[in-house]
Amino acid sequence: FKEKGYEEKNEGRNKVRETTLKLAVCVASVDGAIQDEEGMIIKKWATNVISILGENKQKELKERYNSILKNAFQSAEKNELILSDLIIEMNNGATTQDKYEAIELCFDVMAADGIADAKELAIIKNVAEQLELDYEEVKGIRDRKLVGLELDSGSECNLEDMLGIDSDWPKSKICDYLLEEFRKWNS
């Protein structure tokens, strides 16, 4: 057979979800520490993913996900969690839907502590670009998650990164973008 069967597709999806968990840990750790709230969001996502499966499969995946999370947290503490490797894994096996699911989890992790950290926003933007996701769609997800959050003014990232402005844009595009954002948030 040339096409993948149900089991191969399922195994591929499991690997993508494992990579999604690692991406979420990467986002959680980018500001220097993984907060309890961020860990709970990741755990809740994993629980939702396995909740629709049969008992035996749930137990198996729960053990697997716990092991992956434990290793990812330890790797993040040692700065050994390589973002570029995770992106390559996602690009090699994930569907577009899987990629958006991963980005949404990353935004949930960013929002977990109630603060929009510029470093977390910058890493999510980088991941979305490298996964070749639609900018407008990602921007819409970001905007929904930012509502009600405080902005981290003590961050080392600049205002352009926080707002999602590319430093290579000409001034006219930056002005148009800022006007669009102002209208959206102050209508």
N, C-alpha and C positions, 0 to 999 in steps of 0.2 A: 504494500500500500504506500502511496506517495503522500497522502494527506494525513494529518495528525488525527488520531482517534480521540474519543472522549477522555480517556485516562491521560493521554499525553497533554491535551489541552488543559485539563484540570491540574496536572503537575506543573505546567508552565504558569498557570494563574497563581498557584501556591507560591512559586518562586518569586513572582512579581510582588505578591503581598508581603513576602518576607523582606524584599528590598524596600518596599514602602515603609515597613516598620523601621528599618535602618535609616531611611531618609528622615523620618519623623524624629528619631533620636538625634540625628545630625543637626536638625533645626533647633531642637530643644537645647543642645549643648553649645550652640554657637555664641551665646552670650556669656559663656564661662561656667554656667552651672545649670543642671537640669532640676527644675522646680518640681515639687510634688504634683502640682496641678497639671503640668505637662505630661508627667508620667501617667497620671490618671486618664488623660485624654487618649493617650496611645493605648493603654490597657482597655479602655472602653471600646475603641475602634476594633481592636483584635477580638474582643468578646463578641461584638456584633457580627464580625465576619464569620466566626465559627458557630454562632448560635443557630444558624439555619441547617446545620449538618446533623447527621445521625450521631448517637451517643458515642460509638466507638471512634468515629472520625473526629468528633469534638475533642475527646480525650487526647487523641494522637496529636492533633494540631495545637491544642492548648500547651502540651508539653514542648512541642517544637517551637511555638512562638515565645514561650517563656525562656527557653534556651537562647533563642535568637536575641531577644531583648536583653537578657543578662549579658551576653557577649557584646552586644552593641553598646550598652551603657559602659561596660568596662573599657571597650575600645575608645569610646568618646572621652572618657576620663584621661586616657593616655594619649589623646590626639592621634589615634591610629585609625579612625573611621574616615576612609577616603571617599569624599563626595564624588569625584570624577569616576571612580569605579562603580559607584551606585548608579550614576546616571547612565553609564555604558550598559549596565545590567538592565535598567529600565528600557532603554532604547532597543535593546536586543530582543526583549520578550514581551513588553507591555503593549496592550492596545491603547488607543487614544483615551478610551473610557478609564482604563487603569491609571493612566498618567494623570488625568483630571482628579481621580479619586485620591491619588497620592498628594497632589498639590492641595486639595481641600483639607486633607489630614494635616499637612504642614501648616496651613493657615490656622486650623483649629489649635494646633500646638502653640503657635505664635500668640494666639489670643487667650490662651488658658490662664495666664497670670494677670490678665486685664490691662496689660501694657503692650503697645505696639513698639517693639524693639527694632531699631533701624537695622541692626545686624541680621536679625531674623528675616525681616522684610527683604533685605538685599540677597540673602542666600536663597530665599524662595523665588525671587525674581530670576536669579541666575539659573536655578534648577528648571523653572518653567521655560526659559529661553532655550536651554540645552535639550529639553525634551521636545522642543519645537511645537509648543502649544500656542493656540491663538491668543495674542496679547489682550484683545478686548475681553475675551472670556475669563482669562486669569485676572484681569483688572476688576471685572465684575465680582468674582469670588473674593478678591482682596477687599473691595469696598464693603461687601456685606459683612466681612469679619471685622473690619476696622470700626464700624459703627459702635459707639459707646466705649471705646478703648482710650486710655491715656496714651499720649506719645511720650516716649522716653527721651527727655531732653538732655540727659547726661550721657548719651551715646556718643561714640567716637565717629559714627557715620555722619555724612553731611546731609543737608536738607534735601538735596536733589535725590539722593538714594531713598530717603524716607518717602518722598512724593512719587517715586517711580519715574523720574526724569533721567533720560540718557544724556550724559555729559557731551556726547557728540552731536546732539540736536542743535540746529541753528536757533538763534534767539527768537525768531518769529514763531517757530514750532513750539518752543518752551512757553512763550506768551499765550499762544492759542490753547495749549494744553492746560495751563494754569487757569485761564478764563473758563474753560470747559469744567474743570474741577470745582472752581468757585461756584459756578452756576448749579452744578449737581448738588453740592453740599449746602448751598444757601438759597435754594429756590423758594 
